[in-house]
Amino acid sequence: MSTYQQRLQKFIEEATLYPVSCEKLAMGRSDRQWLEAVLAAGVKIVQLRDKEADGRTLLGKARMFRELTRAAGALLIVNDRLDVALLSEADGVHLGNDDLPCEEVRRYAPELLIGVSCNREEEAASAEARGASYYNIGPLFPTGTKEEPREVLGIDAIARFSRHSPLPFTVMGGIKKHHLPDLLAAGVKRPAVVTALTQAADISAEAKEWLSYL
């Protein structure tokens, strides 16, 4: 089994709660503190997201994330930056609609997990052909983590988008714990969250509670 197949199998079988870092929204706590807390809760995947760090700072942070996630047996996805993902030996990269084209990243990095953001059904329909390993549906609800607000899709989008692709998917955008029953009923296995954890009083305890639902 190739490295890529091993990573994808772990993603499909073990990844449920998908925490995404955001240090500026973590109530004064560092990304390292956030990471240690979510890993202590037992998560099996994390995404490093830092839109403001320069390249050297982000690489240093990614290498720290890699060290801790590897010790915990968790997957590491780097947001946007293929170069940082490769240099830090991350398991994957997540690409937004304005990032590098997925098909070109796949040709250059065949062993990486590649996630793609999908705001329209046609993007989900083309995700597999573009070389994606998984795709994200969102934003489902209003969210303050995006610099430019996008159309809120709602829970009904899950069925509409997922019918177009056999790939595993995540969902994101303003997701809170009270949304979980409806999300699970709609077939969601991997909710991706930022502030639901970064702004929790006890990040580890909150992550454990989310995991208990999933």
SVG drawing of the C-alpha trace seen along z (x, -y; Angstrom):
<svg xmlns="http://www.w3.org/2000/svg" viewBox="-32 -40 44 42">
<polyline fill="none" stroke="black" stroke-width="0.4" points="0.0,0.0 1.4,-3.4 1.9,-6.3 -1.1,-8.0 -3.3,-5.0 -2.4,-4.7 -3.1,-8.3 -6.5,-8.2 -7.5,-5.0 -6.7,-6.7 -8.7,-9.7 -11.7,-7.7 -11.6,-5.3 -10.4,-7.5 -11.0,-11.2 -14.2,-12.5 -13.9,-15.9 -11.7,-18.1 -10.3,-21.0 -8.8,-24.0 -6.4,-26.3 -6.7,-30.1 -4.4,-31.6 -5.9,-35.1 -9.3,-33.7 -8.0,-31.5 -8.5,-34.0 -4.8,-34.6 -3.8,-30.9 -1.1,-29.9 -1.5,-27.4 0.7,-25.0 -1.6,-25.2 -4.6,-24.7 -2.9,-21.7 -1.8,-20.0 -5.4,-20.3 -7.1,-18.9 -4.6,-16.1 -5.1,-15.2 -8.8,-14.9 -8.0,-12.2 -8.6,-13.9 -7.1,-12.1 -6.7,-15.1 -5.9,-18.8 -5.5,-21.6 -2.9,-24.3 -4.4,-27.6 -2.6,-30.9 -3.3,-33.5 -1.0,-36.1 2.3,-34.3 5.2,-34.8 6.7,-31.8 9.5,-31.1 7.2,-31.5 4.5,-29.3 7.1,-26.6 8.4,-26.6 4.9,-26.2 4.1,-23.5 7.2,-21.5 6.0,-21.8 2.5,-20.6 4.1,-17.7 6.2,-16.6 3.2,-16.6 0.7,-15.1 3.1,-12.3 3.6,-11.5 -0.2,-11.4 -0.9,-9.4 -2.9,-12.2 -3.0,-13.5 -1.7,-17.0 -3.2,-19.1 -1.7,-22.5 -4.0,-25.2 -3.2,-26.8 0.6,-26.3 1.9,-23.4 5.5,-24.4 5.0,-24.4 3.1,-21.1 6.0,-19.4 8.8,-20.9 7.1,-20.0 6.3,-16.5 2.6,-17.1 0.1,-14.5 -1.8,-16.9 -2.8,-20.3 -6.2,-22.0 -6.8,-24.2 -9.3,-27.1 -10.8,-28.3 -8.1,-31.0 -5.2,-28.7 -3.1,-26.5 -5.1,-24.3 -5.7,-20.9 -4.8,-19.0 -1.4,-20.6 -0.8,-20.0 -1.7,-16.3 0.8,-15.9 3.5,-17.5 2.7,-15.8 1.0,-12.4 1.4,-11.2 -0.4,-14.1 -3.9,-14.2 -5.5,-17.1 -8.7,-18.7 -10.6,-21.3 -13.2,-23.8 -16.5,-23.6 -19.0,-26.5 -20.9,-25.3 -22.2,-21.9 -20.1,-21.8 -17.0,-22.1 -17.9,-19.0 -18.8,-17.2 -15.3,-17.9 -13.3,-17.3 -12.4,-13.7 -11.4,-14.4 -9.2,-17.3 -7.3,-14.9 -8.8,-15.7 -8.8,-13.2 -11.7,-14.8 -13.8,-18.0 -15.3,-20.5 -18.9,-21.8 -19.4,-25.3 -20.0,-27.6 -23.1,-26.0 -23.9,-28.8 -22.8,-32.4 -19.1,-32.5 -16.7,-35.2 -13.6,-33.3 -13.7,-34.3 -12.3,-37.7 -14.9,-37.9 -18.4,-36.7 -19.7,-34.0 -23.2,-32.7 -24.4,-30.5 -25.4,-27.1 -27.4,-25.6 -27.7,-21.9 -29.7,-21.1 -26.5,-21.6 -25.0,-18.4 -27.3,-16.2 -27.1,-18.3 -23.3,-18.4 -22.6,-14.9 -24.7,-13.3 -22.2,-14.5 -19.1,-12.8 -18.1,-9.5 -15.3,-11.2 -15.4,-11.7 -16.2,-15.2 -16.0,-17.6 -18.4,-20.5 -17.5,-23.9 -18.8,-27.3 -20.3,-28.5 -20.9,-24.9 -21.8,-24.7 -22.5,-21.8 -26.3,-22.3 -26.0,-21.7 -24.7,-18.2 -27.9,-16.2 -29.1,-17.7 -25.6,-17.3 -25.4,-13.6 -28.8,-13.0 -27.7,-14.5 -24.8,-12.1 -22.0,-14.2 -19.1,-12.3 -16.4,-15.1 -17.5,-18.5 -14.6,-21.0 -14.6,-23.7 -12.6,-26.7 -14.1,-28.9 -16.2,-26.1 -12.9,-24.9 -10.5,-27.9 -12.9,-29.9 -13.9,-27.1 -13.1,-27.7 -11.5,-24.2 -10.5,-23.2 -9.7,-19.6 -12.9,-18.9 -14.9,-20.6 -13.2,-18.5 -13.9,-15.3 -17.6,-16.2 -17.7,-16.8 -15.9,-13.4 -18.5,-11.7 -21.2,-12.7 -19.3,-11.4"/>
</svg>
